[in-house]
Amino acid sequence: MQVLKFIVLSVVLIFSVQVKSMELNQSSRRMRRTRGMLMSEINKSKVAQKNTKKSESICPKAKHNLPMINTATRPYLSWLESGKKTAEGRVNGPAYQKMRVGDSISFCDKKSGQYIYGVIKFKHEYTSFQEMLSSEGVSNMLPFLKDSELTEGVRTYNRFPGASRVNKFGCVAIGISVTKSNLSK
């Protein structure tokens, strides 16, 4: 009877050890899979950081560095460089309130790496997009529109991200004298 108990307990113990071993193997596989996924995410993050640094190094640093989307249908950077667009309009938030005539400024499209760099030649503050466009001229701010298209110009500015903040801060037309760009490349 003692021998039988001993054999049964031994079998149970061996079975328990095998089950624990299988659980550890599964856990180990899960840990390796999780580690692999984490390493993949870390590598993606490193590549993204490298690409960000690459585009940042393309765009020269100024006292004021502003993002700008530059597309084939709306080549804002080219328009500013050529003088077809005489000023850039923005919500006059705290960063823009610090700008002064004579400060260096750059506008950079991080996606394409295109930029213009220059000096602020004027800064006109307004209470609304309508007031800014009426004073500066719709076609001077938005060259794809005519001066008679004031309502469409206001609609265009209201579509930009953060445009609703104009009610709190007003807006600003920033004139720039371009001294350097990479648009012709």
N, C-alpha and C positions, 0 to 999 in steps of 0.2 A: 504494500500500500504506500509506503514511504517512497519507494522507487517510482511508482506511478505519479505521485504528486510532484516529485522532482522532475520527471520527464515533461509533465504538463506545464509546470512553471517555466522550464527551460524553453519549451516551444513558444509559450506566450511571450517570454522575454525576447527570444530571437525575432518573433513576429513584430513586436513593438519596436525593436531596434531597426528592422527593415522598413517599417512604416515611417519612423522618424527620419531615416536616411532618405527615403523618397520625398518626404516633405521638405527636407533641407535642400535636396537637388532642385525641386520645383522653385523653392524660395531663391536659391542661387541663380537659377535661370531667369527668374523675374528681376532680380537685382542686376544681372548682366544686361538684360533688355532695357531696364530703366536707365542704367549707366550709359548705355549706347545712345538712348534717346537724349539724355542730358548732354552728352558730348556733342551730338549733332546740333542741338540748340545753341550750345556755346560756340561751336564753329560758325554757325549761321550769324550769330551775334558779332563775332570777330570780323567776319566778312563785311557785315553791314557797317561796323565802326570804321573799317578800313576804307570802304567806299565813301562814307561821310567825310572822313579826313581827306580823302582824295579830292572830293568836290570842294571842301573848304579851302584846300591849298590852291585850287584853281582860281577862286574868287579872292581878290586882294582885300585885306582888312582895312577898314576905315573907322572913323569915330562912330559912324552910324552904318550898320550893315543890314540891309533890308532884303527880304525874299521877294521875288517877282516871277510870275509864270510868264514865259515867253513862248508863244506858239506861232505857227505859220499863219494862222488867221488873225491873231492878235499879237503882233511882234512889238510889244510895248518897249522893250529895250532898244530896238532899232529906231523906233519912233522918237524916243528920248534922245538918242545919240544924234539923229539927223536934225532934230529941232522941230519935227512935225508935231510932236507932243511936247508942249512947252513946260509942262509941270506934271508932277505925279501927285495924285490926290489920295490922302489917307485919313482915317479917323485920327483926330488929334489927341491920342492917349498920352499917358505920362512920358513914354520914350520920345514921342514926337515933340512934346512940349519943351524938351531939353535941347532940341536942335537949334543951331544958330547959323546965321549967314556966315560963310567962310569955313564951316566945318567940312571935313571930308565925309563922303557918302559913297556907298556902293550898293548897287542893285544886282542881285544874283539869282539866276534860275538854277537851283541846285540839281535839278533833273538833267539839264543839258550841259551845265557847267558854264553857260554863257553869262557874261557880266558887263556892266559899265561901272566906271569909277570916276568920281569927280568931286566938285566942290559945290556946296549949296550957295546959289546966287540970290535966291529970294525965298521967303517963307511967308505966305499969306494965310491968315487964320479966318475961318468962317463958322457960322452957327449951324449951317446945313449944307447938304450936297447941292441943293437947288441954288442957294446963294453963291456957292463956290463956282458952279458951272455957269451961272448967269454972269458973274464977274470975270472969270478967266476965259470964258468962251467954251462951249461944248466941244467943238472940233479941236481946240487946243489941248483939251484934257483927254478926249476920246476921239482920235482921228478917224475912226470908222463911222462917226456920226456927223451930221451937219449941225451948225449952230441953232437951227430952227427946231432940232429934236431934243429940246430940254427935258421933256417928260421921260423919254427913252434913256437919256443920260442919267437921270436920277434913278430910274429903275436899274440900270446897269450897276451903278455904285451900290445900290441897296442889295444887290445879289452877292457882293463880295463878303467873305467870312468876317464876322464881327461888325458888320455895317450898322447894326442897331445901336452900337455904342455912340454913334454920332449924336444921339439925343442927349447923352451925358457930357461928352467931351467936345462936340463940334468936329470940324474937319480942317485939314490944312492942304494947301497947294504948295508943293516943294519944287522950286526951279533948280535945275542942276546944270552946271557947266562941265561937260564930259571931258576928262583928260586922258582916259585910258579905257580900252575895251578889248574884248576878244571876239567881237561879232563877225568880223571879216574872215575869220579863220575857218 
